[in-house]
Amino acid sequence: MQQTEVFEGKLTTRRRMRKFGALLTGPGILWLLVFLLLPTIFLMVLAFAERGSYGSINWEFSFTNLKRLFGFSSFGWSPDNLLILWRSLKIAVFTTVLCLVIGLPMAFWVANRGKSMRAFWFTLIMVPSCTNLVIRTSAWMILLGPEMFPAGIARFLGLLADSESLYPGSFAVYIGMVSAMLPFSVLPLYTSVERLDWGIVEAARDLYASPLRTFRHGILSQMMPGIVASVILTLVPSLGMYVISDLLGGGKYMLIGNLIQQQFGSASDWPFGAMLGVVLILTSVISLIIFQRIGGKNFV
């Protein structure tokens, strides 16, 4: 005989509670299984297959694609793929850090406005993210062109030669990446600022803490969940971005996202593209684990 229990005012058993829990969580687990886990497993299997003739897939498994990733081929060794991976990681980290540096004071500024103006400024920050990314990137292509005022200012300061412009190039790619990711960085930071317990900050001041220690122990420690969420929403999309680098880089600023798109497109080398995709996933996960280990330390 099963032992009955009271759950939310109803008499039930553990078996019924397990069935009810499975009924609630089942659709979500099935969704993740079909649209996340199974495609990832297939991608990992495809990564060790070989490219057949005319772009077909030869289901003979080897480590050829992994060797190609590290630069080994029948023509010898080349660091190109590793440099692309390093460039992708570097620009993703730079974009994330810069979004935090810009987004943190922006979140404080918006949170300190009046209620009516707070909604207005927050809407202005989030509206650009509702516009198509290609349209926003095309706008930067025009704005950073040789005849526009940013290029003129750069020439006046001696940063550019008369025949040069800000687009295409690495500077344009960085500008496009930061502008695209900034709204997603500000959102969790703004939420954390609104939930700050200013009593802790006042207690730190009453104990004669310096402004730096007050910020670290009274504010930053409370905002760590928002900062971690901001990093996740910025770092992961930045690692796989290829539209911005393709357009603002003039097709010459290759990132891992561009390389993956190339393998599944014109190169018709799906196994090597799958290997690059697996590496991108692992790089994203490792980067987030490292940040959580660093950012998850006790700031109090």
N, C-alpha and C positions, 0 to 999 in steps of 0.2 A: 504494500500500500504506500503510495507516494505521500510525502509530507506536504501539507498545504501551507502556503504563505500568503501574506497580505501585501499586494503591490498596487500602489496608487488607489487605495481604498477598495480593491477587489480581491476576492479570495481566489488564488490560483496555485499552480504547482511549478516546480522548476522546469519540467518538460514543456509546459505551455509557455513559460517565459522565454525559453530558448527558441521555440517555434516563432513566437512573436518577434524576437530580436532578429531571427533569420529573415522573417518577412520584411522587416524594416530595412535591414542592411543588404539584403540580397540583390535588389536592382542596382544599387550603387557598386557593389562588388562585381556584378556581372558586366556593368558598363566599363569599369576599369580593366577587367579581364579581356573583354573583346576589343576595346579601342586603345588600350595602352600596353598591357602585358603581352598579348599575342603578337601585335605588330613589332614590339621590341625584340621578342624571341626570334621572329622571322628575320628581322634585320641582322641579328647576330649570326644566324645560320647563313644568310646570304653573304655576309662579310667574308666568309671563308670559302665561298664558291669561286669559280673562275669564269672569266669572260670568254665566251665562245666566239665563233666567227660571226661577223655582221651584227655584233652587239647582243647576241644570244647569251643565255646563262648556261654554263657547263657545271652540272652538279657534282663535280669532283673536288673534294675539299683539300685545301692546303693553306700554308701560311704566306702565299705569294703576295696577297694584298697587304698583309702586315709588314712584310719586307719593303714593299713599295712605299708604304707610309713613312718608313724610316729612311727612305731615299735609295734603297738598293734595287737595281734593275739589271737587265742584260747589258746595258750600256755603262754600268759602273755605279758609283755612289754620287748622289746629288742632295744637298741640304734644302732644296726648294720647299718640299712639303713640311719639313720641320720649321722652316722660317715662316711659312704661312700660318701654321698652328701657333707659333710664338707671337706673331703679329696679331692674330685674332685674340689671344689671351691678353696681350698688352693693351689693345684698344678697348676690350671689354672691361678690364680693371680700371683703366683710366676714365672711361665713361662713367662707371659706377661711382668712383671716388669723387669725380667732378659733380655728378648729380647730387651726391650727398652734401658736398660743400655748398652748392647753390641752393639745394632744396631745403636744408635745415633752417637757415635764416628766413627763407621764403615762407616756410610753414609757420614759424613763430610770428612773422609779420602779419600773415593772413589771420592767424588765430587771435591776434590782439586787436583786430578791427571790430567795429560794431556788428551786431547780428545781421543786419540787412546788407552791409558792405562786405561782410565775410563771405556770404553766399555769392555775391557778385564777383569778387576777386577769385574765389575758388573755381567758379564757372569759367572765368577767363583762362585759368591755368589748364583746366581739363578739356575745354572745347577743341584745341588743336589735335588732341588724340582721337577725336571723332572724325577727323578729316583723313582721307585716304593717304597712306604713307608716300605713294608715288607722287601725288600732287604736292605734298609738303616738300619732298625732296626736290622736285622740279622748281619750286619757288626758290629754294636755296641755290639752285644752279643759276637762276637769273640774278639773284641778289649778290652772289659772289663772283659774277662775271667781270670781265676786264673793264667795262665802261660804267660800273656801278660805284657808289661812294665808298664801300669798304675797301675795294682794291685801290681807289684813289688815295684814301687815308694811309694805307700800307705803303704806297709808293712815296707819299710825302714824308713818311717817317724813315724811309730808306730800307724798308723790309722787303720790298719787291723792286725788281728792275722794271723799266718802262714797258718791256715786251711781255711781262709776266702778269698772271692774275691769280686770285685765290682759288679759283676753280678751273680745271680739276686738280686735285692734289690731296695730300694727307690732312691739311688743315680743314679743307671743306668736309672731308669724311668725319673728322672729330666734331666739327660743328653740327653736322647732320645727326650724328649718333646722340650727342648730348641733348639736342632739341627734341629728338624723338622719344628718348627715355625719361626726360625730366618729369613729365606729368605722372608717370607711374612711380617715380621716386618720391614725389611730394605727397601723394595720397596717403600712404601709411605713416609718413612723418607727421603730417597734419593731424591725423587721428591720434597719434601718441602725444602730441603737444596739447590737444584738447583734454586728454585724460591725466595730465600731470597733476600730482598732488603738491601744490605750492607750499603746503605746511612743512614738507621735508626741506625745501629750499630755505624757508625762513629759519628752521631749526639749525641748518648748517651755518647761516649767517650769524645767528645768536651765539653759536659756538666759535665765532671769530675765524671761520674758514675763509681762505682766500677766494677771489672770484673763480680761479681755475679749479680749485678743489670743490667749490660749491657747484660748478657746472658738472664736474666729473661725478661726484657722489650724489648730488641732489637732483640733477636733470638727466645726465647721460645714462645713469643706471636705470632710470624709469623708462627711458626711450629705447632701450636695447631691443625689445620685441619689434618696435616699428622700424628700427634701423635694419634689423635682420630681414624683415619683410621687404623693405626698400631695396636691399641688396639682391634678394631673390628675384624681384620683379624687374630689376635693371640688368643684372649680370647675365642671367640665363638667355634672355632675348638678344643681348648684345653679342654673345658668343656665336650665335647662329645667324646674325644679320648678314644679308647679302645685297639687298636692294640699294641701300644707301651707299655702300662701298662701290657698287657697280656703276651707279649714276654719278655720284660726286667724285669718285676716283677716276672717272673717265675710262672705266674698263681695265685700268692698269693697277689698281690697288686691290690685290687678291687677298681675300680672307677665306677661312675654311668654309663658310657658307657659300661663297662663290664657287669654290672648288667642288663642293657637293652638288650644287646646281648644275655645274658643268658636266659632271660624271653622269647624272641622270638625264641630261639633255643632249647636247651636241656630241659628247664623247661616247655616249651609249655604253658606259662601263658601270653597270649597276652594282656588281660585287665590290668594286673599289669605292664607289659612292657609299655603299652600306658600311664598309669599314670606317670611312671617314665619319659617318653618322654615329657609329658606336663610340668612336674616340671623342666626338663632340659631347655625347651624353656622359661619358665617363669624366671628361674634363669639367663639365658643369657640376656633376655630383661631388667630385673631389674639391673643387673650388668652394662650394657651399659648405662642405664639411670642415675645411680649413678655416673658413670665416666664422662658422659657428663655434669652433674650438677657441678661436682668438676672441671673438666678440662675446662669447658666452661666459667669459670669466667674471668673477665677482668684482663689481665696481664699487661696492659699498665699503 
